Amino acid sequence: MDIQSVDFAALLAENRPIVLKGLARDWPLVQHGLTSTQAAITYLKSFDSGQPIVRFTGAPEIAGRFFYNAEMTGLNFEAGRVFFSSFIGDVEASLTKDAPYSHYIGSTDIDVHFPGLGEANCLPLDEPMFQVNAPLASIWIGNSTTASAHYDMSNNIACCAVGRRRFTLFPPDQIVNLYPGPLEPTPGGQVVSMVDVSTPDLDRYPLYANAVAAAQVAELDAGDVLIYPALWWHHVEALNAFNVLINYWWNTSPSFVDSPQTTLLHAMLSLRDRPDHEKQAWRALFDYYIFGDAATPAAHLPQHIQGLLAPLDDLSARRLRAMLISKLNR
């Protein structure tokens, strides 16, 4: 299968991941990595913009798992801004050690920090949805590291460029079985599962057995591409001593549509602690106005009085946002 044969709209409608084996194998970065780790590192260095970059470092005892410390009083790693030359030098030094420090940069704008690299190593995303909502290309580089199961609010195309990666994916409805952690702080900006997917403690997290039954595992070699929809939980293991991934995040909603994560936070403020009978009544209202057919609430009204019930555009989104700000600043 090639990228032109992927029906992205159908894929999102089916709400399932798909692996395209070898789709990016011809990328220069992939070919350098298949030659040697040093060849891949040298190739990356040639695109270094010289701008500081955010890096994450963990002591050998975390074994690559960026998470909370044992007491849950903070994180088990440190973050700081360094030059890429310093970061990649530490990664190179770790290659010959049995129990190295964990080094990692992630969610890094490839065009800003490695100008030209994204153009030389890219997928031809030509469908109309990508023209309206241009994907954000990011790069992830490090040694053997693990990102705990979490979800993102965008659809994702993950291209394994150097090394091997294992994605363990869970459908969104598995949230209760994944035992989400606190909203803040988080290891990478998103809520993570408290379960160590590699060695789960089923005595402490017994419902995780249900998540395992629903899980899908994608083993990616260099050049393989994984596509999965927004809100799917994913636990990501970089399996080699040196690993690089390039990904594309994209959404199908217009840019004026706000993040539902903001809605979730406000719902905690306004709905969560109300009596159950009130919450059930609000559930009916949300089903009518939000989760049901978007056309139904306005269908019986003349167009000139539909107001915010009509389909949103940039102007009505601005009006709605102003109303919300006014009500929040009480």
C-alpha positions in Angstrom: 0.0 0.0 0.0 1.2 3.5 -0.8 0.1 6.9 0.6 -2.1 7.7 -2.4 -4.2 4.6 -1.8 -5.1 5.5 1.8 -8.6 6.9 2.1 -8.0 9.1 5.1 -11.6 10.1 5.5 -12.7 6.5 5.6 -9.9 5.6 8.0 -11.0 8.3 10.4 -14.6 7.2 10.1 -13.7 3.7 11.0 -11.7 4.9 13.9 -8.8 2.5 13.6 -5.0 2.5 13.2 -3.3 1.2 10.1 0.4 0.3 9.4 1.9 1.0 6.0 5.0 -1.2 5.8 8.0 0.3 4.2 6.2 3.5 3.0 9.1 5.8 4.0 11.9 3.3 3.3 13.3 5.5 0.5 13.8 8.5 2.7 17.5 9.6 2.9 17.3 9.6 6.7 16.0 6.0 6.7 18.7 4.9 4.3 21.4 6.5 6.4 20.1 4.8 9.5 20.1 1.4 7.8 23.7 2.0 6.9 24.8 2.8 10.5 23.8 4.8 13.5 26.7 7.2 13.0 25.6 7.8 9.4 22.2 8.8 10.6 23.6 11.1 13.3 26.0 12.8 10.8 23.1 13.3 8.4 20.9 15.0 11.2 23.8 17.2 12.2 24.0 18.6 8.7 20.5 20.1 9.1 21.1 21.6 12.6 19.8 25.2 12.7 21.9 26.0 15.7 18.9 27.1 17.7 18.5 25.9 21.3 16.2 22.8 21.7 14.3 21.4 24.6 15.8 18.1 25.8 14.7 15.6 28.5 17.2 13.6 30.5 16.6 10.8 33.0 19.0 8.9 35.3 19.9 5.3 34.4 17.5 3.9 37.0 14.4 5.1 35.1 15.4 2.7 32.3 14.1 5.1 29.7 10.6 5.4 31.1 9.8 9.1 31.4 7.2 9.2 34.2 6.7 10.4 37.8 9.1 9.8 40.6 8.4 7.0 43.1 6.8 9.4 45.6 4.6 11.1 43.0 6.0 14.4 44.1 7.3 15.3 40.7 8.7 13.9 37.5 11.6 11.4 37.2 13.6 13.4 34.7 14.8 16.9 34.0 14.1 19.2 31.1 16.2 22.1 29.8 17.2 24.0 26.7 20.5 23.0 25.0 22.0 23.1 21.6 21.4 20.1 19.4 25.2 19.5 19.2 25.3 19.0 23.0 22.2 16.8 23.0 23.4 14.5 20.2 26.9 14.3 21.8 25.3 12.9 25.0 23.3 10.5 22.9 26.4 9.3 21.1 28.2 8.8 24.4 25.3 6.7 25.7 25.6 4.2 22.8 28.4 2.3 24.3 27.1 2.1 27.9 25.2 -0.7 29.5 23.0 1.5 31.7 23.0 4.9 30.1 21.2 8.1 31.0 18.0 8.5 28.9 18.1 11.3 26.4 15.2 12.5 24.4 13.8 15.4 22.4 10.2 15.2 21.2 7.4 17.2 19.5 10.0 19.4 18.0 9.2 21.6 15.0 11.3 20.0 12.2 11.3 23.0 10.0 12.4 25.4 12.7 15.2 23.3 14.2 16.2 21.2 11.1 15.4 23.3 8.1 15.4 21.3 4.9 15.2 17.9 6.7 11.4 17.8 6.4 11.5 18.6 2.7 14.1 15.8 2.0 12.1 13.3 4.1 8.4 13.8 3.6 5.2 12.1 2.6 3.1 13.5 -0.3 0.0 14.4 1.6 -2.0 15.7 -1.3 -5.6 15.1 -0.2 -7.8 18.2 0.1 -8.1 17.8 3.9 -4.3 18.4 4.2 -4.6 21.5 2.0 -7.2 23.1 4.3 -5.6 21.9 7.5 -1.8 21.7 6.9 -0.2 19.0 9.1 2.4 19.9 11.7 5.6 18.0 11.1 7.6 17.2 14.2 10.7 15.1 15.0 11.5 12.9 18.0 15.1 11.8 18.6 16.7 9.8 21.5 18.1 6.6 22.8 16.1 3.7 24.2 13.1 5.5 25.8 9.4 5.0 26.6 6.5 7.4 26.5 3.7 6.2 28.8 0.3 5.6 27.3 -1.5 8.9 26.6 -3.8 10.5 24.0 -3.4 13.4 21.6 -6.1 15.7 20.3 -4.9 15.4 16.7 -4.8 12.6 14.2 -1.3 11.2 13.7 0.9 9.9 11.0 4.0 8.4 12.7 7.0 7.6 10.5 9.7 5.4 12.0 12.8 6.8 10.4 15.7 5.3 12.5 15.6 2.3 14.8 12.5 0.3 15.7 9.4 1.4 17.6 6.6 -0.4 19.3 3.2 1.3 19.6 0.6 -0.3 21.9 -2.7 1.4 21.1 -6.0 1.5 23.0 -9.4 2.8 21.7 -10.7 5.9 23.5 -13.4 4.0 25.3 -10.7 2.2 27.3 -10.0 5.2 29.4 -11.4 3.8 32.6 -9.2 0.7 32.2 -6.1 2.7 31.7 -6.2 4.5 35.1 -5.3 8.1 33.9 -3.0 10.1 36.1 -3.3 13.7 37.3 -4.1 16.6 34.9 -1.0 18.3 36.1 1.9 18.0 36.2 2.3 15.5 33.3 5.4 14.0 31.8 4.8 15.4 28.3 1.8 17.8 28.4 -0.9 15.1 28.2 -2.5 12.9 30.9 -0.7 9.5 31.0 -1.8 6.1 32.2 -0.5 5.1 35.6 0.0 1.6 34.4 3.4 0.5 33.3 2.3 -1.2 30.0 5.6 -3.1 29.8 5.2 -4.7 33.3 1.6 -4.0 34.4 0.7 -4.5 38.1 -2.7 -6.1 37.8 -3.2 -6.3 41.5 -3.1 -2.5 41.7 -4.7 -1.9 38.3 -7.0 -4.9 37.7 -9.2 -3.3 35.0 -6.1 -2.9 32.8 -6.7 -6.6 31.8 -9.7 -5.3 29.8 -7.5 -2.7 28.1 -5.1 -5.4 27.1 -7.9 -7.3 25.4 -8.8 -4.3 23.4 -5.2 -3.2 22.6 -3.5 -3.3 19.2 0.3 -3.5 18.9 2.2 -2.0 16.0 5.8 -3.1 15.6 7.5 -0.6 13.3 10.8 -1.1 11.5 12.7 1.8 9.9 10.6 3.1 7.0 7.3 1.9 8.4 4.4 4.3 8.9 1.6 4.1 11.5 -1.6 6.2 11.1 -4.1 6.4 13.9 -7.0 8.7 14.9 -7.1 11.4 17.5 -7.8 10.4 21.1 -6.5 6.8 20.7 -4.2 6.1 23.7 -0.7 5.0 22.7 2.3 3.7 24.6 5.4 4.2 22.6 8.7 2.3 23.1 11.9 3.3 21.1 13.6 -0.1 21.0 17.1 0.7 19.7 20.1 2.5 21.2 19.3 5.3 18.7 15.9 6.2 17.3 14.3 8.9 15.2 10.6 9.4 14.4 9.0 12.0 12.2 5.3 12.6 12.6 2.5 14.6 11.2 -0.4 15.9 13.3 -3.5 17.1 11.6 -7.1 17.9 12.3 -10.1 18.0 10.0 -11.9 20.8 12.0 -11.6 24.4 10.9 -9.0 26.5 12.7 -11.6 28.6 14.5 -12.9 25.6 16.4 -11.5 25.5 19.9 -10.0 22.5 21.7 -12.5 20.2 23.5 -9.9 19.9 26.2 -10.9 23.4 27.2 -14.5 22.3 27.4 -13.5 19.4 29.6 -11.8 21.6 32.1 -14.7 24.0 32.2 -17.1 21.1 32.7 -15.1 20.1 35.8 -15.7 23.6 37.0 -19.4 23.8 36.1 -20.8 20.3 36.0 -18.8 17.6 37.7 -19.8 18.3 41.3 -23.5 19.0 40.8 -26.2 16.5 42.0 -26.6 13.5 39.9 -30.1 14.3 38.7 -28.8 17.7 37.5 -25.9 16.0 35.6 -28.3 13.6 34.0 -30.5 16.6 32.8 -27.4 18.3 31.5 -26.4 15.1 29.7 -29.7 15.3 27.8 -29.0 18.9 26.8 -25.5 18.0 25.7 -26.8 15.1 23.7 -29.3 17.5 21.9 -27.0 20.4 21.3 -23.5 18.8 21.0 -23.4 15.1 20.5 -26.5 14.6 18.4 -27.0 15.7 14.8 -25.6 19.2 14.6 -28.5 20.3 12.3 -31.4 19.2 14.6 -31.4 22.2 17.1 -31.8 24.7 14.3 -33.9 22.7 11.9 -37.3 24.0 13.1 -36.2 27.7 13.3 -36.2 30.3 10.6 -32.7 31.0 9.4 -32.7 34.6 10.7 -33.1 33.6 14.3 -30.9 30.5 14.4 -27.9 32.6 15.7 -25.3 30.3 17.3 -27.4 27.3 16.5 -26.4 27.7 12.9 -23.1 26.1 11.6 -20.1 28.0 13.0 -17.9 30.2 10.9 -15.0 32.4 11.8 -17.3 35.3 12.8 -19.7 33.4 14.9 -16.9 31.5 16.6 -15.4 34.9 17.6 -18.8 36.0 19.0 -19.2 32.8 20.9 -15.6 33.1 22.3 -16.3 36.7 23.4 -19.5 35.5 25.2 -17.6 32.8 27.1 -14.8 35.2 28.1 -17.4 37.6 29.4 -19.2 35.0 31.4 -16.0 33.5 32.8 -14.7 36.9 34.0 -17.5 37.3 36.5 
